[in-house]
Amino acid sequence: MSPSHSVSTLNRRPASRRRSGRRFLVVLTLVVALVGFGGWLVLFSSWLAADKVAVTGTTTTLSATEVESAAQVPLGTPLIRVDLNRIRTAVAALPAVKTVSVRRVWPHTVAIAIRERQPVACRYHDGAWQVLDLQGVAFRASAARPPGLPVLAVDASSPDDLLQQTAEVAAALPAELASQTRRITATTMDSIDLHLKRGRVVRWGSATDSDRKVEVLTALMVNGKASQYDVSVPSQPTTSK
């Protein structure tokens, strides 16, 4: 190799390194700019702002408008900055809401999915009729008795567990039997009674084995007429005139 060729090669190497360094800086600058633009786009731009609320799960008690009003979604706010926990807490505070989930649906929607409490019974309390769900939670009130629901006649001072157990019995009744039930009374967990039309009484006992008790009671009512039925021990039912 000639001396002149060696010198030429040595001169090209720093130039090549300088070009590589410039390309690296250009690429790095572009990456930083893209990341910065992406951050601005997501965190501050109206391009990805919340402009719609989608509510699902409303049936008979709540309307989508009521849920949206409770949620107070800050429309116009970048979607990533919308506080989903606050919205979830606000909607969950509605008495008729059993469960709620809230999520972002890109690019512009806050989706709220609820499960409503389902009515199984009612009771008269504090001057109004209350509608109760399976857990005995009162989630709706009305001046008139709600049609088609068994009435729970449980003392207001009774423990919540007793009200819940009585509500579970009401929920277990098929429609035909529920329509014949004027009221359900209870003083203890094991002394739940159904008071039917025409003065008939059913000693139900506890809420345990309610499905089996329904089967036994239905068979007893089909096979004979009685004024009192006792299915508290479903394997040993009794009737009396």
Phi and psi in degrees as a GROMACS rama.xvg file:
@    title "Ramachandran Plot"
@    xaxis  label "Phi"
@    yaxis  label "Psi"
@TYPE xy
-79.2842  154.115  SER-2
-58.007  -36.9203  PRO-3
-67.4452  -35.066  SER-4
-68.1941  -38.5419  HIS-5
-63.727  -41.5032  SER-6
-65.3596  -39.8834  VAL-7
-63.8769  -40.5853  SER-8
-65.2348  -42.2794  THR-9
-64.4389  -34.8151  LEU-10
-70.1285  -32.7835  ASN-11
-73.6193  -31.396  ARG-12
-61.6619  -48.305  ARG-13
-61.3441  -36.5271  PRO-14
-65.0156  -40.8612  ALA-15
-64.025  -41.7778  SER-16
-64.351  -36.5399  ARG-17
-66.1979  -40.7161  ARG-18
-64.3401  -40.8141  ARG-19
-63.5666  -40.0222  SER-20
-63.9122  -39.4569  GLY-21
-66.4389  -40.6651  ARG-22
-62.2474  -40.5697  ARG-23
-61.7791  -43.433  PHE-24
-64.7627  -39.078  LEU-25
-63.5535  -46.5389  VAL-26
-62.5261  -44.1614  VAL-27
-61.5218  -41.4083  LEU-28
-63.1575  -41.296  THR-29
-64.3937  -42.3123  LEU-30
-62.6069  -46.4053  VAL-31
-61.7411  -39.3118  VAL-32
-66.2448  -41.4446  ALA-33
-65.5411  -42.7668  LEU-34
-62.3603  -44.2128  VAL-35
-63.067  -41.6168  GLY-36
-65.1107  -41.08  PHE-37
-62.6387  -41.8087  GLY-38
-63.1164  -43.652  GLY-39
-63.6979  -40.7121  TRP-40
-60.6082  -44.0166  LEU-41
-78.756  -41.9111  VAL-42
-88.5703  -27.4954  LEU-43
-130.113  -22.3489  PHE-44
-76.3814  149.279  SER-45
-78.413  -7.1312  SER-46
-62.5944  -31.7683  TRP-47
-119.326  39.5714  LEU-48
-87.0726  155.02  ALA-49
-73.4953  119.837  ALA-50
-131.26  9.77046  ASP-51
-151.324  142.631  LYS-52
-118.945  124.282  VAL-53
-110.893  116.613  ALA-54
-108.759  129.684  VAL-55
-128.743  155.637  THR-56
101.949  -8.9492  GLY-57
-73.435  138.776  THR-58
-128.866  -88.8865  THR-59
-106.991  -28.1144  THR-60
-93.155  -44.0645  THR-61
-109.577  152.451  LEU-62
-108.503  160.271  SER-63
-60.5207  -34.0663  ALA-64
-63.4886  -40.8383  THR-65
-64.7102  -40.1343  GLU-66
-65.7242  -44.99  VAL-67
-61.2762  -39.9354  GLU-68
-62.6947  -40.9948  SER-69
-69.6173  -36.9705  ALA-70
-68.4219  -37.315  ALA-71
50.9183  51.9112  GLN-72
-66.2094  127.038  VAL-73
-77.4871  83.479  PRO-74
-60.3756  141.119  LEU-75
96.8962  -16.1861  GLY-76
-79.8542  139.257  THR-77
-50.3448  134.054  PRO-78
-56.356  -37.299  LEU-79
-65.7824  -23.4936  ILE-80
-96.1965  -0.304611  ARG-81
-70.5459  130.052  VAL-82
-81.8025  96.505  ASP-83
-67.9678  -34.9984  LEU-84
-63.3554  -40.6535  ASN-85
-63.9514  -42.5894  ARG-86
-63.8246  -43.897  ILE-87
-59.7987  -44.0807  ARG-88
-64.9602  -40.9525  THR-89
-66.1303  -42.0271  ALA-90
-72.0386  -38.1127  VAL-91
-62.8163  -21.6802  ALA-92
-74.7258  -13.88  ALA-93
-67.4326  127.581  LEU-94
-56.3166  -32.5436  PRO-95
-82.3936  -4.54535  ALA-96
-89.9729  122.695  VAL-97
-88.6326  -48.9652  LYS-98
-138.892  156.846  THR-99
-149.32  141.847  VAL-100
-131.485  145.533  SER-101
-131.85  134.336  VAL-102
-147.222  162.197  ARG-103
-90.1844  136.059  ARG-104
-120.879  105.411  VAL-105
-69.1993  145.71  TRP-106
-97.9798  -8.25785  PRO-107
-138.559  6.83342  HIS-108
-117.916  139.599  THR-109
-103.981  117.597  VAL-110
-100.157  126.317  ALA-111
-119.144  117.948  ILE-112
-114.377  125.347  ALA-113
-121.727  159.847  ILE-114
-119.613  122.518  ARG-115
-81.3852  152.088  GLU-116
-69.2797  138.265  ARG-117
-100.95  131.317  GLN-118
-71.6298  131.851  PRO-119
-124.363  -19.0602  VAL-120
-162.773  174.896  ALA-121
-142.783  165.006  CYS-122
-152.105  156.275  ARG-123
-95.543  121.42  TYR-124
-151.296  132.08  HIS-125
53.7984  42.4166  ASP-126
78.403  12.6085  GLY-127
-148.443  159.443  ALA-128
-86.8454  129.088  TRP-129
-109.654  138.517  GLN-130
-95.8563  131.097  VAL-131
-114.439  150.482  LEU-132
-100.719  -170.539  ASP-133
-60.2951  -30.5106  LEU-134
-86.9281  4.15681  GLN-135
77.9309  16.4861  GLY-136
-84.3631  126.249  VAL-137
-81.7197  119.855  ALA-138
-125.1  -0.850969  PHE-139
-153.276  147.611  ARG-140
-129.327  149.869  ALA-141
-150.695  158.085  SER-142
-75.6367  -29.2166  ALA-143
-104.85  153.925  ALA-144
-64.6892  128.411  ARG-145
-64.4323  128.976  PRO-146
-72.044  147.998  PRO-147
80.2125  4.44284  GLY-148
-114.372  134.154  LEU-149
-61.7074  146.375  PRO-150
-93.742  127.761  VAL-151
-93.4598  120.011  LEU-152
-107.067  78.4069  ALA-153
-118.71  132.351  VAL-154
-57.4756  137.859  ASP-155
-60.9115  -25.875  ALA-156
-84.7226  -1.62296  SER-157
-69.1529  153.033  SER-158
-64.3203  154.031  PRO-159
-59.8715  -32.8795  ASP-160
-60.2794  -36.3888  ASP-161
-68.3081  -41.5921  LEU-162
-62.881  -41.108  LEU-163
-64.6116  -44.4021  GLN-164
-61.1823  -40.3075  GLN-165
-66.8176  -38.1911  THR-166
-64.7658  -36.4485  ALA-167
-63.8914  -37.7178  GLU-168
-64.11  -44.6809  VAL-169
-59.1632  -40.066  ALA-170
-67.6093  -26.7852  ALA-171
-78.7571  -16.2986  ALA-172
-73.973  128.966  LEU-173
-65.4919  162.14  PRO-174
-55.6992  -41.9576  ALA-175
-64.859  -42.1263  GLU-176
-71.6697  -38.2663  LEU-177
-61.7993  -36.3045  ALA-178
-68.6597  -22.3835  SER-179
-89.6757  -9.50899  GLN-180
-89.4427  115.253  THR-181
-77.1949  -43.0714  ARG-182
-158.923  161.099  ARG-183
-122.318  124.182  ILE-184
-113.106  157.846  THR-185
-162.861  136.929  ALA-186
-114.068  -25.3989  THR-187
-140.03  172.108  THR-188
-60.0687  -29.3325  MET-189
-102.598  10.8931  ASP-190
-127.655  43.9659  SER-191
-81.0768  130.139  ILE-192
-126.208  143.651  ASP-193
-100.702  132.784  LEU-194
-110.323  108.475  HIS-195
-93.9461  173.67  LEU-196
-62.5692  157.597  LYS-197
63.2097  26.5123  ARG-198
74.7789  10.3402  GLY-199
-78.1454  145.449  ARG-200
-126.905  138.275  VAL-201
-118.159  119.248  VAL-202
-80.6964  107.158  ARG-203
-92.9159  -30.9749  TRP-204
79.6401  -130.071  GLY-205
-91.4932  176.961  SER-206
-78.4657  -7.03547  ALA-207
-63.9853  141.373  THR-208
59.0798  33.6341  ASP-209
-61.4957  -37.8485  SER-210
-61.9762  -41.7924  ASP-211
-66.5132  -39.5098  ARG-212
-63.7607  -36.3489  LYS-213
-61.8808  -44.6796  VAL-214
-61.2452  -45.9662  GLU-215
-65.7569  -45.6249  VAL-216
-62.4809  -42.457  LEU-217
-59.2942  -43.2595  THR-218
-65.0587  -40.8081  ALA-219
-64.1626  -40.2756  LEU-220
-72.4282  -27.9915  MET-221
-75.6175  -40.1028  VAL-222
-84.8768  -8.73659  ASN-223
-173.313  168.052  GLY-224
-111.65  132.041  LYS-225
-145.506  163.943  ALA-226
-97.7797  -20.8116  SER-227
-135.616  137.719  GLN-228
-126.934  140.602  TYR-229
-126.504  108.33  ASP-230
-117.801  22.3448  VAL-231
-61.9642  -30.668  SER-232
-117.006  95.1225  VAL-233
-62.3293  -22.0156  PRO-234
-78.114  -13.4251  SER-235
-135.771  63.6323  GLN-236
-73.1974  154.935  PRO-237
-137.24  158.738  THR-238
-136.539  159.978  THR-239
-150.029  152.169  SER-240
